[in-house]
Structure formats: structure tokens, C-alpha cells
């Protein structure tokens, strides 16, 4: 090939390569342009649209109803439960009973007999009539689910929202249904926008679930939490609370959201919202009021609070079924608030989006009008006054009986939310700690049938009592009597049994209650020796006995709450060691240099203690041990077992000898010559062993010279590590000659090398 042809081929190939690259690049750019089509451009397979252009496909039965609601033309002619009208006369007859502290309206509730219920604040208690109305709606829903969900549910829900709005004094379109106040708080905080440098305000006494919600929300958005410290001194007066908030909000802090409790869960202090809200507003914060204990216990005043958000449970003090709560949002904030679950109401507005969050059981909400009807018949102010008066009398009774002085929840004018925290007296049997409070709570429930929460706060034990229509002053008499309490410590799940001796007080029957009920409810002063099911005994230790056995018995509960007894036996062995006294004296020397500071980690611990072991005694003990083990193995065995064991032992020994003989490590002893054999050859029986020098023609020949033992062929090796084995030594010394035996000294307790060994060579 000429030089010209070579040049043409070279540059031609490069030109083709460049053309190919350009073609591929053009194809890739075309694909990229098609993938980056502008929104609105269509393709045979897909279409890209902007999110703001999305239109939800709402069911017609949902969208049409709420459109009619917005226009004020909806028809609330849905089926209503007739039970409320049927019981109206009975409820009206109970209204005069609210003026007495000794008359119980327990018949209105579904509470069991035999238990003193003093914990309405935790979970509430539903009216029996309201539960019947809920069952009526649930039966109707299950009888024809499709008809109920698409034609009856939304009118009934809207009717309940309207009646609730009238009861609390707000506009119906500003209220949405919720299952509980915690869900409402999560809905609000997840709809707001905060960022780095922003603060979310809460207090040290904010409800724990709400605190966790705020902490996770702040962490997710890079914000921080501003926590206001509330202690027993701060909560002693409204002015102290206001001063604590003013101090926390001083300076230019960017507080975006302030979560305030209407009533603290514990201690049940009514917060001065009329003063707190303006302070938070001045700091530029939106205010969310957690009124879990608000509606029903306090007079509703949501519009007067001037806050952006308010939520409250209805299953507590309104006595509705569980899972009934609401969220009120100011009109100017409704466009920002979205439900946690986006469903068929998407895009229809504030209230329709919350009205349907997927298939759910909202029959508790549909029964809310029945609870409102009962409150209206008995007069809400009369119910609140009854609860306030009864809980105040109960707190006074407990303070007198127990000799304590501190309580929270009732101020100088007797203002309370139906709950009061009373200081418990000191008791030698109850540890003043959180575990002691939990143990006392379990004891009151299991033995005395009293449901009341106990707390350990600010170094003091407290009890939180509640009052409602089913309570009387006799219920608090049962709590006020002195109690023999179990021994408790500050270790969870550990308590002693009840003392056998206690102060015996006369039994006082409940007023208006049957005697049979008294038999099922032991009083605090009853001198009865009975065990409590959920109180576990203390840990017991016994021994060591004559055999050196130490026994430990302890009780605990597994994950299922079952009581488990665990017994542990340990053998205590005394070990004698010989140590040099000079080592102990040297440890007592005064430290100097870097060790003078007294830090034990600077110096090393002396290890100059040597166990004293006698070799002769060890051999004797091993022989004795073999005999003892054999006796123990054959003890109590029959003859057949003994014969079988001996045969196994003899068989193992014979196999061991054959193996050693095959390796040349065992010399066969010469048989003594027979007296009948003149040649000196032994007389052998058929099948007996014949030495090689007496076999065949060599019978009677002179035996060869016996192998000599050369002691100078043994090598002693020292300074061996504990990890060395006989195999390692054999591999190390085999290149120097044929090895007949390797002996490695082993510790009889640990089985590891003692640091020396012997290597025996054949020659």
C-alpha cells in the first residue's frame, strides 16, 4: 500500500467516526427534547400537566351534598334515632338530683357496679343512651352499607356538626370532625410551614403525645422547640404562669406556633388563656389550644379566645362514644389546613375534605346530638357546677383525712375543670418515686376496686380525682380511709406483699347502695389477709448450705403480664492460692508521678499471685476422681447395665492399645518360657499371639536385642504460649528427625498450655 493510500484510509476512518458520533448525539438530543415536553403538550402515550391543573374525580353523592350545604339548600331530612325522644321525660326527672352530693346518676352510664370510678378525666364515660343511639346507627349502616354511606351519612354528620356548633357558640362551617385531640394537633402542625431558625412553643407539662408530635414536626422541618418550664411554684398562681411565658418570649425569637393547654392533664390546672394568648400573639405566633379537657368541663368561649386553632375531645366531659373530637379553625387559616389523609373530598373545600377520609366508622359522631340533648335537658351550667362543687368537697375531705395541704386544680374562687390533684401522705410502705406511684395505682385497682390515677411529681406523690354525674361523696370516703399498702421500691415490678397488720375501721355502707355491693368492695380498713394478684414478692436469697449451694428466688412478669418465678442455684467454691506478701506490701506504697492523682487506670494491677498446686496431690486426686466417677456411674444400676459399661470400657482400652502398638509406641511384654519347652519357647494355645522371633523357621532363635531408650534424645521446650497445641509442636520439630512422642503440659482446669513441653526423638 502506498503512502497516499495509507493517508486516505487513516483520515477516512476518523471522518466516519466523527460522523457517527454526531448522529448519535442528535438522536439523544431528540429523545431529551421529547422527554422535556412542556405541560399541556400531548403525546400518544402520556401527558404532562401542572399540579395546579389537576382536577379530582369526586364522587357525585359527596360533591353534590356539600355544594348544597355551601348554598344553604341542603336537606337534613335523614333518618334520626327515636330513642332520644323516648327517654326525654326520664332525663328531665333527673335534673333536680344535681343539687345533691349524695345522689348518683350512675343509671345514665354504662359503668360496672362494684368499682369506684374516680378517673373520668382519662377516658371519660359515655351515656348509656348515647351508646344505644350509636348502636342504632351502626346497625343501620351494616344493614345496607351502600345506601347508608352514600345517602344518609353526610346529612347525619352535617346535622351533628350544626348542633355542636350551636352548643359551643361557633359557626358550623368552621368545625370539622376528628377522632381525638392528638390527631387534630397533628393535622394542624403538619399543615403549617416552618424552617430553620423558627421556634415551636410548648411547656414541660404539655401532654406527652403532643410533645412528641411537636418534636418530630420541628425536627423534620429544621426548627427548634421553645419549652416553658412549669413547676409547682409556677403553677401556684395565674400571675406566675404569665411571668414564665413573658420571660420565655423575651427578645426577637421567631415563634411560629404556640401550643397551649386549656386544662393541663396533670396537675389539672386551668391555664389563664385570656392572658397567655395576647403574650403569644405579640411574639408573632399562631396559637393552637389543646382543649382535650375543655368542652363539657368548662364553659365554651372559643370566639373570645381569639386563637387560630382549637381542638377538644368530646368523649371525656361530653360523655360521647370514644373517638369523638373536633377541630375548630379560624376562617383566615382554613385554606392552609389539610387533613392527614387525602381522599374523595379533595378540592371541595375545608369541611368536605375532612368529612371523608376513607371508609371509617363515624357512628360515634352521629350519636353526638343525643349527648348534647342530655346536656341541654340537665342544663350545662348545672352539670359543671355539680362537678365543681363535688370535686371541691372531695379535695377538702382528702386533705383533712390525710393531713396534707397541697392541691392543684381549685383556685381561690373554687374554679376547676372537674379534676383536682391532691397530695398523698407519706407512707413507710410506699416508695416516693414513679414506680411507687404505679404500684399504688395497681393496688387500688386490684384490691380496693378504686380507679384513680396516681403520680409522682416534684418529689411528692399525688392522686388526681375527677367528678361527674355518677359520683357521690361516698366514693371519696372509700379513697380517704387509711390503707395498708404494699412495700415498694424504686425498681420497676418489685414490691413486697401487703402487711398483715393494719388499722381496722368500721365498715360504712354506701348511701343508697345495696349491701351486696359492699361485699364485693373491700374497704381500706378491712383487716383481711389476702394476697394481691399483681403484687410480686421480694427477691429471696438462701444459703450457701452444707454443700455450698446458694439459692436465689425472684419473681417477674413476662411480656404477657404473667407472673414468672425464677430459681437460680449457684455452687460456691473456695479456692486457696499462695501469694507473696511482698506483692501486697508493694501495692500499699504511695503513688508518685502520673499515678499520684489516684486514677486507678493509670497503673497496672500486679499479677504476682501464683496458685499453689501439689503435683502429687493432683495425681492422687485424679485417681480418686476416676474411682469416684466410676462409682457414681454404676450407683443404682442393674447387673446388665454394669456388664455393658465394663465391656465398653474394656473395648475402648483394647482399641487404644492396638492403636499405640500400630504406631510403635507400645512394647509387647515377652511371655515367660514354658517349663515343658526345652528350647525356652513358650507353649501357646491355638490362636494365641506369637512374637516375630518365634514364628516359622525362627522359632527358638535368639531374640534380637531389645530396643534401647536414649534419654539424650529428649528435648525440653519452655516459654510456650497458652495457645500452643501438641500438633503445633510436632509440626515445628518434625524436620529435625522422627518424633516418637510429644508431651505438652496442660493446666487441668483450663486445658491450656502451662508453658513447657517435651519432644522425644526415635534416635
C-alpha positions in Angstrom: 0.0 0.0 0.0 1.4 3.4 -1.0 1.8 6.3 1.4 -1.1 8.1 -0.3 -3.5 5.2 0.2 -2.4 4.9 3.9 -3.2 8.6 4.5 -6.6 8.3 2.8 -7.5 5.2 4.9 -6.4 6.9 8.1 -8.3 10.2 7.7 -11.3 8.4 6.2 -11.8 6.2 9.2 -11.5 9.2 11.5 -14.1 11.1 9.5 -16.5 8.2 9.7 -16.1 8.0 13.4 -16.8 11.8 13.8 -20.0 11.4 11.7 -21.2 8.5 13.8 -20.7 10.5 17.0 -22.7 13.4 15.6 -25.5 11.1 14.5 -25.8 9.5 18.0 -25.7 12.9 19.7 -28.5 14.2 17.5 -30.6 11.2 18.3 -30.1 11.6 22.1 -30.9 15.3 21.9 -34.1 14.4 20.2 -35.1 12.0 22.9 -34.3 14.6 25.6 -36.5 17.2 23.9 -39.4 14.8 23.7 -38.9 13.9 27.4 -38.9 17.6 28.3 -42.2 18.5 26.7 -43.9 21.4 28.2 -47.0 20.8 30.3 -50.0 20.7 28.1 -48.3 19.1 25.1 -49.7 15.7 24.3 -48.1 12.5 23.3 -49.6 9.2 22.2 -48.6 7.6 25.5 -48.5 10.3 28.2 -49.3 13.9 29.0 -47.5 16.1 31.5 -49.7 18.6 33.5 -49.1 21.0 36.3 -50.3 20.1 39.7 -52.5 23.2 39.9 -54.3 22.0 36.8 -55.2 18.7 38.4 -58.9 18.1 39.0 -60.0 15.5 41.4 -62.7 13.0 40.4 -65.0 13.5 43.3 -68.0 11.1 43.8 -71.2 12.9 42.9 -73.0 11.9 46.1 -70.3 13.7 48.1 -69.7 16.7 45.9 -73.4 17.4 45.3 -74.3 17.3 49.0 -71.5 19.7 50.1 -72.3 22.1 47.2 -75.9 22.2 48.5 -74.5 22.9 52.0 -72.4 25.8 50.7 -75.5 27.2 49.0 -77.7 26.7 52.1 -80.1 24.4 50.2 -79.3 21.0 51.7 -82.0 18.7 53.0 -81.4 17.3 56.5 -84.4 15.1 56.4 -82.3 12.0 57.2 -83.4 9.2 59.4 -83.0 10.0 63.1 -82.9 7.7 66.1 -86.2 7.8 68.1 -84.6 6.8 71.4 -83.8 10.4 72.5 -87.4 11.4 72.4 -88.5 8.2 74.2 -86.2 9.0 77.1 -86.7 12.7 77.3 -89.2 12.6 80.2 -86.9 10.3 82.3 -83.9 12.6 81.8 -86.0 15.7 82.8 -86.9 14.0 86.0 -83.3 13.6 87.0 -82.5 17.4 86.8 -83.3 18.1 90.5 -80.8 15.5 91.6 -77.8 17.6 90.5 -78.1 19.8 93.6 -77.1 17.0 96.0 -73.7 15.5 96.5 -75.2 12.3 97.9 -77.3 11.4 94.9 -75.8 9.5 92.0 -77.0 9.5 88.4 -75.0 6.3 87.6 -78.0 4.8 85.9 -77.3 7.2 83.0 -73.9 5.5 82.4 -72.8 2.0 81.4 -70.3 1.7 84.2 -70.0 -1.6 86.1 -71.1 -2.0 89.7 -68.5 -2.8 92.4 -65.9 -0.3 91.2 -65.4 3.2 92.4 -64.8 5.3 89.3 -62.7 8.4 90.1 -60.9 8.8 86.8 -63.3 10.4 84.4 -60.5 12.7 83.2 -58.5 10.0 81.4 -61.0 8.3 79.1 -64.4 9.6 80.1 -67.6 7.6 80.4 -70.4 7.5 77.8 -74.1 7.9 78.5 -75.9 4.6 78.1 -78.5 6.3 75.9 -75.8 7.7 73.6 -74.3 4.2 73.2 -77.7 2.9 72.3 -78.1 5.6 69.6 -74.6 4.7 68.3 -75.7 1.1 68.0 -78.8 2.1 66.2 -76.8 3.9 63.6 -74.2 1.1 63.3 -77.0 -1.5 62.8 -78.5 0.7 60.1 -75.1 1.1 58.4 -74.4 -2.6 58.4 -77.9 -3.5 57.2 -77.4 -1.5 53.9 -73.8 -0.1 53.8 -74.0 1.5 50.3 -77.3 3.3 50.9 -76.1 4.5 54.3 -72.7 5.8 53.2 -74.0 7.5 50.0 -77.3 8.9 51.1 -77.6 9.0 54.9 -74.1 9.5 56.4 -73.3 13.1 55.2 -76.7 14.6 56.2 -76.4 13.0 59.6 -72.8 14.2 60.0 -73.7 17.7 59.0 -76.6 17.8 61.4 -74.2 16.8 64.2 -71.8 19.5 63.2 -74.5 22.1 63.3 -75.7 21.1 66.7 -72.2 21.0 68.1 -71.5 24.5 66.7 -74.6 25.8 68.4 -73.6 24.2 71.7 -70.0 25.7 71.7 -71.0 29.1 70.0 -69.2 28.9 66.7 -70.1 28.9 63.0 -70.8 25.4 61.6 -68.6 25.8 58.6 -65.5 26.3 60.9 -65.7 22.9 62.6 -64.6 19.6 61.3 -64.9 16.1 62.9 -61.8 14.4 64.4 -61.3 11.1 66.2 -59.2 12.7 69.1 -57.4 15.9 70.0 -54.0 14.4 69.3 -55.0 13.8 65.7 -56.2 17.3 65.5 -52.9 18.7 66.8 -51.0 16.6 64.2 -53.3 17.9 61.5 -52.6 21.5 62.3 -48.8 21.2 62.7 -48.3 19.2 59.5 -50.2 21.8 57.6 -48.0 24.7 58.7 -44.7 25.8 57.2 -41.7 26.4 59.5 -38.0 26.3 58.7 -34.5 26.7 60.3 -34.5 29.4 62.9 -38.2 29.1 63.7 -39.5 28.0 67.1 -42.5 26.0 68.2 -43.6 26.8 71.8 -44.7 24.2 74.3 -44.4 23.7 78.1 -42.9 21.0 80.3 -46.5 20.0 81.2 -47.8 19.7 77.7 -49.5 16.3 77.1 -46.7 13.8 76.2 -48.3 12.7 72.9 -48.5 16.3 71.8 -44.9 17.0 72.9 -43.7 14.1 70.7 -45.8 15.3 67.8 -44.2 18.8 68.0 -40.7 17.4 68.4 -41.0 15.3 65.3 -42.5 18.1 63.3 -39.7 20.5 64.3 -37.0 18.0 63.6 -38.5 17.3 60.1 -38.5 21.0 59.2 -35.3 22.0 60.8 -37.0 24.1 63.5 -36.4 24.1 67.3 -38.6 23.8 70.3 -39.1 26.6 72.9 -40.1 24.9 76.2 -41.5 26.9 79.0 -40.7 25.5 82.5 -43.8 24.9 84.6 -43.2 23.6 88.2 -45.2 23.6 91.4 -44.2 27.2 92.2 -45.1 28.5 88.7 -48.5 26.7 88.7 -49.4 28.1 92.1 -51.0 31.2 90.6 -52.0 32.6 87.2 -49.6 35.5 87.5 -46.7 33.1 87.9 -47.7 31.3 84.7 -47.9 34.6 82.8 -44.5 35.7 84.1 -42.9 32.4 82.9 -44.3 32.9 79.4 -43.2 36.5 79.3 -39.6 35.5 80.2 -39.6 32.8 77.6 -40.8 35.1 74.8 -38.4 38.0 75.5 -36.2 39.1 72.7 -36.6 38.6 69.0 -37.5 34.9 68.9 -39.2 33.7 65.8 -42.0 31.7 67.4 -44.3 30.4 64.6 -46.6 28.3 66.6 -47.6 28.2 70.3 -49.4 25.2 71.6 -51.3 26.0 74.8 -53.3 23.6 77.1 -56.7 24.8 78.1 -56.5 22.4 81.1 -53.3 20.6 82.0 -53.6 16.8 82.1 -51.6 16.8 85.3 -51.7 18.7 87.5 -55.2 19.7 86.3 -54.7 23.4 86.3 -56.9 25.7 84.2 -54.5 27.8 82.2 -55.1 31.6 82.0 -55.6 31.7 78.3 -57.1 35.3 78.4 -53.6 36.4 79.4 -51.4 33.8 77.6 -52.9 34.3 74.1 -52.1 38.0 73.8 -48.5 37.3 75.0 -48.0 34.7 72.3 -49.7 36.9 69.7 -47.3 39.8 70.5 -44.4 37.4 69.7 -45.9 36.7 66.3 -47.0 33.2 67.0 -50.2 31.4 65.8 -51.9 29.8 68.8 -53.3 26.3 68.9 -55.2 25.5 72.1 -55.3 21.8 73.1 -58.7 21.7 74.9 -58.8 18.0 75.5 -60.5 18.7 78.9 -62.3 21.8 77.7 -65.7 21.3 76.2 -68.1 19.9 78.8 -65.9 20.7 81.8 -65.6 24.4 81.1 -68.0 27.0 79.6 -67.2 27.2 75.9 -65.6 30.5 74.9 -63.7 29.8 71.7 -64.6 33.1 69.9 -63.5 35.1 72.9 -60.0 33.4 73.0 -59.0 35.0 69.6 -56.9 32.0 68.6 -56.3 30.4 65.2 -57.0 26.8 66.2 -58.9 25.0 69.0 -59.5 21.3 69.5 -61.2 19.3 72.1 -62.2 15.7 72.9 -65.9 15.1 73.3 -65.7 11.5 74.7 -64.4 12.9 78.0 -66.6 15.5 79.6 -69.4 15.4 77.0 -69.8 11.7 77.6 -69.9 10.6 74.0 -68.6 7.4 72.5 -64.8 7.0 72.2 -63.2 8.5 69.1 -65.3 11.7 69.1 -63.5 15.1 68.9 -63.5 18.2 66.8 -61.1 20.9 65.3 -62.1 24.5 65.0 -60.1 26.6 62.6 -60.4 30.4 62.1 -61.7 31.3 58.6 -58.5 33.0 57.6 -56.5 29.8 58.3 -58.7 27.2 56.7 -57.1 27.4 53.3 -53.8 26.2 54.8 -55.2 23.3 56.8 -55.3 19.9 55.1 -56.4 16.5 56.6 -53.7 13.9 57.2 -55.4 11.7 54.7 -56.4 13.0 51.2 -59.5 11.3 49.9 -62.6 11.9 47.8 -63.2 15.3 49.3 -60.0 16.7 47.7 -60.6 20.2 46.3 -64.1 20.6 47.6 -63.2 22.9 50.4 -62.3 22.9 54.1 -65.2 21.0 55.6 -65.8 18.5 52.8 -62.1 17.4 52.8 -62.4 16.4 56.4 -65.8 14.9 56.1 -64.5 11.8 54.2 -61.0 10.4 54.9 -61.8 6.9 53.6 -64.2 4.3 54.8 -64.5 4.6 58.6 -66.9 4.2 61.4 -68.2 7.6 62.4 -71.3 6.4 64.2 -69.9 7.9 67.5 -70.1 11.3 65.9 -73.7 10.6 64.6 -74.7 9.9 68.3 -73.3 13.2 69.4 -76.7 15.0 69.2 -78.0 12.6 71.8 -75.3 13.6 74.3 -76.0 17.3 73.5 -79.7 16.7 74.2 -78.9 15.2 77.6 -76.7 18.1 78.5 -79.3 20.6 77.4 -82.0 18.8 79.4 -79.9 18.8 82.6 -78.6 22.3 81.9 -74.8 22.5 81.1 -74.2 25.1 83.8 -75.8 22.8 86.4 -73.7 19.8 85.3 -70.5 21.9 85.5 -71.5 23.4 88.9 -72.3 19.9 90.2 -68.9 18.5 89.2 -67.0 21.6 90.5 -68.8 21.5 93.9 -68.4 17.8 94.3 -64.7 17.7 93.5 -64.0 20.6 95.8 -65.7 18.9 98.7 -63.8 15.7 97.9 -60.5 17.5 97.9 -61.3 19.1 101.2 -62.2 15.7 102.6 -59.0 14.1 101.5 -56.8 16.9 102.9 -58.5 16.5 106.3 -58.2 12.8 106.4 -54.6 12.6 105.1 -53.2 15.6 106.9 -51.7 17.1 103.7 -52.1 20.7 102.5 -51.2 21.0 98.8 -53.6 20.6 95.8 -53.9 21.8 92.3 -57.0 22.4 90.1 -59.0 24.6 92.5 -58.1 28.2 92.9 -59.2 30.8 95.5 -62.6 31.2 93.9 -63.2 27.5 93.5 -62.6 27.4 89.8 -61.9 23.9 88.4 -62.5 21.6 85.4 -63.9 18.7 87.4 -60.4 17.4 88.4 -58.1 18.1 91.4 -54.7 16.8 92.2 -54.3 16.1 96.0 -51.0 15.4 97.8 -50.8 11.9 99.2 -49.5 11.4 102.8 -46.1 9.8 103.3 -46.3 6.0 104.0 -43.5 3.8 105.1 -44.7 1.1 102.7 -44.7 3.2 99.5 -41.5 4.4 97.9 -41.7 8.1 96.8 -40.9 7.5 93.2 -42.5 6.8 89.9 -42.5 3.1 90.4 -44.1 3.5 93.8 -46.9 5.6 92.3 -47.5 2.9 89.6 -47.6 0.2 92.3 -50.1 2.1 94.4 -52.3 2.6 91.3 -52.3 -1.1 90.7 -53.1 -1.9 94.3 -56.0 0.4 94.5 -57.5 -1.2 91.3 -56.9 -4.8 92.1 -57.6 -4.9 95.8 -59.9 -2.0 96.6 -61.7 -1.7 93.2 -60.9 2.0 93.1 -60.0 3.6 89.7 -57.9 6.7 90.3 -54.6 7.8 88.8 -51.5 8.4 91.0 -48.5 10.4 90.0 -45.0 11.2 91.3 -44.2 14.9 90.6 -41.8 17.3 92.1 -40.7 14.7 94.6 -44.2 14.2 96.0 -46.9 11.5 95.5 -50.2 12.8 94.1 -53.6 11.4 93.3 -55.9 13.0 90.7 -59.6 12.7 91.4 -62.4 13.5 89.0 -66.1 14.1 89.5 -69.1 13.6 87.2 -72.8 12.8 87.5 -72.2 9.2 88.6 -70.1 10.2 91.6 -71.1 10.9 95.2 -69.2 12.0 98.2 -69.2 8.4 99.5 -66.9 7.4 96.6 -64.2 9.7 98.0 -64.8 8.4 101.5 -63.6 5.0 100.3 -60.4 6.6 99.0 -59.9 8.7 102.1 -59.7 5.8 104.6 -56.2 4.8 105.7 -54.9 1.9 103.7 -52.4 -0.9 104.4 -50.2 -0.5 101.3 -47.6 -2.9 99.9 -43.9 -2.4 100.3 -42.5 -0.8 97.1 -39.0 0.2 95.9 -37.8 2.4 93.1 -37.2 -0.7 91.0 -40.0 -1.5 88.5 -42.0 -4.6 89.0 -40.7 -5.2 92.5 -42.9 -5.0 95.6 -43.5 -6.9 98.8 -46.8 -8.4 100.0 -49.3 -6.4 101.9 -48.6 -6.1 105.7 -50.7 -8.4 107.8 -51.4 -5.8 110.5 -53.4 -2.8 109.7 -55.7 -0.3 111.4 -59.2 -1.8 111.5 -62.0 0.7 110.9 -65.8 0.1 110.9 -67.4 -0.6 107.6 -69.6 2.3 106.5 -72.1 1.2 103.8 -72.7 3.4 100.8 -75.8 5.5 101.0 -78.4 4.4 98.6 -76.4 1.3 97.6 -77.3 -2.3 98.3 -75.5 -4.4 100.9 -74.5 -6.9 98.2 -72.4 -4.3 96.6 -70.4 -3.8 99.8 -69.4 -7.4 99.9 -67.6 -7.1 96.6 -65.7 -4.0 97.5 -63.3 -4.3 100.4 -62.7 -1.1 102.4 -59.3 0.3 103.1 -59.6 -0.5 106.8 -60.6 -4.2 106.4 -58.2 -6.4 108.3 -58.2 -9.1 105.7 -55.1 -11.3 105.0 -55.3 -11.8 101.3 -52.7 -11.6 98.5 -52.9 -9.1 95.7 -52.8 -10.7 92.3 -50.4 -8.2 90.7 -48.0 -7.7 93.7 -44.9 -9.8 93.4 -42.8 -10.9 96.4 -39.3 -9.6 97.0 -36.2 -11.3 95.8 -35.1 -14.1 98.2 -31.6 -15.4 98.7 -30.8 -18.6 100.8 -27.5 -20.3 101.6 -24.9 -21.4 101.0 -25.9 -24.7 102.6 -23.6 -27.5 103.7 -23.0 -28.4 100.1 -22.0 -24.9 99.1 -25.3 -24.3 97.2 -26.6 -20.7 97.1 -30.3 -20.4 96.0 -31.9 -17.2 94.7 -35.6 -16.9 94.1 -37.0 -13.9 92.2 -40.4 -13.0 90.6 -41.0 -11.0 87.4 -43.6 -10.6 84.7 -43.2 -11.5 81.1 -44.4 -9.6 78.1 -47.9 -11.0 78.5 -48.2 -9.8 82.1 -47.9 -13.3 83.6 -46.1 -13.8 86.9 -43.0 -15.9 86.5 -40.9 -17.5 89.3 -37.2 -18.0 88.5 -35.0 -20.0 90.8 -31.2 -19.9 90.4 -28.8 -22.2 92.2 -25.0 -21.4 92.3 -22.3 -23.6 93.9 -19.9 -21.6 96.0 -16.3 -23.0 95.8 -13.5 -21.7 98.0 -10.1 -21.5 96.1 -6.9 -21.5 98.1 -4.0 -19.7 96.5 -0.4 -19.0 97.6 0.6 -15.4 97.2 3.7 -13.5 98.1 3.3 -11.0 100.9 5.7 -8.6 99.3 3.2 -8.1 96.5 0.5 -6.9 98.9 3.0 -4.6 100.6 4.1 -3.1 97.3 0.5 -2.3 96.4 0.3 -0.1 99.5 3.2 2.1 98.5 2.4 5.8 97.9 1.9 6.6 94.3 4.0 9.1 92.5 4.3 10.8 89.2 1.3 10.4 86.9 -0.3 7.9 89.3 -0.4 10.4 92.2 -3.9 11.7 91.0 -5.4 8.5 92.3 -6.7 7.3 89.0 -6.8 3.5 89.1 -6.5 3.2 85.4 -3.0 4.8 85.2 -1.2 1.9 86.8 -1.4 -1.8 86.1 -2.6 -4.2 88.6 0.1 -6.5 89.9 -0.4 -10.1 88.8 2.2 -11.7 91.2 -0.2 -14.2 92.6 0.6 -17.9 91.9 -1.9 -20.7 92.5 -0.3 -23.3 94.8 -0.7 -26.8 93.4 0.8 -30.0 94.5 1.7 -32.4 91.7 1.5 -35.5 93.9 -1.8 -34.4 95.3 -3.1 -33.8 91.8 -2.2 -37.3 90.7 -3.9 -38.8 93.7 -7.0 -36.6 93.2 -7.2 -37.7 89.6 -7.1 -41.4 90.5 -9.6 -40.8 93.3 -11.8 -38.9 90.8 -11.7 -41.8 88.4 -12.8 -44.2 91.1 -15.5 -41.8 92.3 -16.8 -41.2 88.8 -17.0 -45.0 88.2 -18.8 -45.5 91.5 -21.3 -42.7 90.6 -21.8 -44.1 87.2 -22.6 -47.6 88.5 -24.5 -46.5 91.5 -28.1 -47.7 91.3 -27.5 -49.6 88.1 -28.6 -53.2 87.4 -26.2 -56.0 86.6 -26.9 -55.8 82.8 -26.0 -52.1 82.8 -22.8 -52.7 84.8 -21.7 -55.5 82.5 -22.4 -53.4 79.4 -20.4 -50.5 80.9 -17.5 -52.7 81.7 -17.5 -54.2 78.2 -17.5 -50.8 76.6 -14.6 -49.7 78.9 -12.5 -52.8 78.1 -13.2 -52.5 74.4 -12.1 -48.8 74.4 -8.9 -49.7 76.2 -8.1 -52.6 73.8 -8.6 -50.4 70.8 -6.3 -47.8 72.4 -3.6 -50.4 72.9 -3.9 -51.6 69.3 -3.6 -48.1 68.0 -0.5 -47.3 70.1 1.1 -50.7 69.1 0.5 -49.9 65.4 2.4 -46.6 65.8 5.2 -48.3 67.6 4.5 -46.6 70.9 3.8 -49.7 72.8 6.3 -52.5 73.6 4.7 -56.0 74.0 5.9 -57.8 77.1 7.7 -61.1 76.5 5.8 -64.2 77.6 7.6 -66.3 80.2 9.1 -69.6 78.8 7.1 -72.7 79.4 8.6 -75.4 81.7 7.7 -78.1 79.2 9.5 -76.4 76.3 13.3 -77.2 76.5 14.1 -74.6 73.9 12.6 -71.9 76.0 9.8 -71.2 73.6 6.5 -70.7 75.3 3.7 -73.2 74.9 0.9 -71.4 73.0 -2.7 -72.1 72.6 -4.2 -72.1 69.1 -4.9 -68.5 68.0 -2.6 -67.0 70.6 -0.1 -64.3 69.7 3.3 -65.4 68.6 6.2 -62.9 68.7 8.0 -62.4 65.3 11.2 -64.0 66.6 9.4 -67.3 67.3 7.4 -67.5 64.0 8.2 -70.1 61.2 11.9 -71.1 61.0 12.9 -68.6 63.6 11.1 -70.4 66.4 13.6 -70.9 69.1 16.1 -68.4 67.6 17.7 -66.0 69.8 15.6 -62.9 70.3 17.0 -59.7 68.9 18.5 -57.1 71.1 15.7 -55.1 72.8 15.4 -51.5 71.7 17.4 -49.2 73.9 16.0 -46.0 75.4 18.1 -42.9 74.8 17.3 -40.2 77.3 19.6 -37.8 75.5 17.1 -37.8 72.6 14.5 -35.8 74.7 14.2 -32.0 74.2 12.6 -29.8 76.8 10.9 -26.7 75.4 9.9 -23.7 77.6 8.2 -20.3 77.4 5.4 -21.6 75.3 2.2 -19.6 74.8 -1.1 -20.8 76.2 -2.5 -21.3 72.6 0.2 -23.9 71.7 -1.0 -27.4 71.0 0.8 -30.8 70.5 0.1 -30.6 66.8 2.0 -27.3 66.6 5.0 -28.8 68.4 5.0 -31.9 66.2 4.9 -29.7 63.0 7.7 -27.5 64.4 10.2 -30.2 65.5 9.5 -32.9 62.8 12.1 -31.6 60.3 14.9 -32.5 62.8 14.1 -36.2 63.0 11.5 -38.9 63.6 9.5 -38.0 66.7 8.3 -40.8 68.9 6.3 -38.7 71.4 5.3 -35.2 72.2 4.2 -34.2 75.7 2.7 -30.8 76.3 2.0 -29.8 79.9 -1.7 -28.7 80.3 -3.5 -27.0 83.1 -6.1 -29.3 84.5 -8.7 -26.6 85.0 -8.3 -24.5 81.8 -7.0 -27.2 79.5 -4.4 -24.8 78.1 -0.6 -24.9 77.9 1.3 -24.4 81.1 4.4 -23.1 79.2 6.6 -26.2 78.7 6.7 -29.4 76.8 9.0 -32.5 76.0 9.9 -33.8 72.5 11.2 -37.4 72.2 13.0 -38.5 69.1 13.4 -42.1 67.9 17.2 -41.8 67.6 
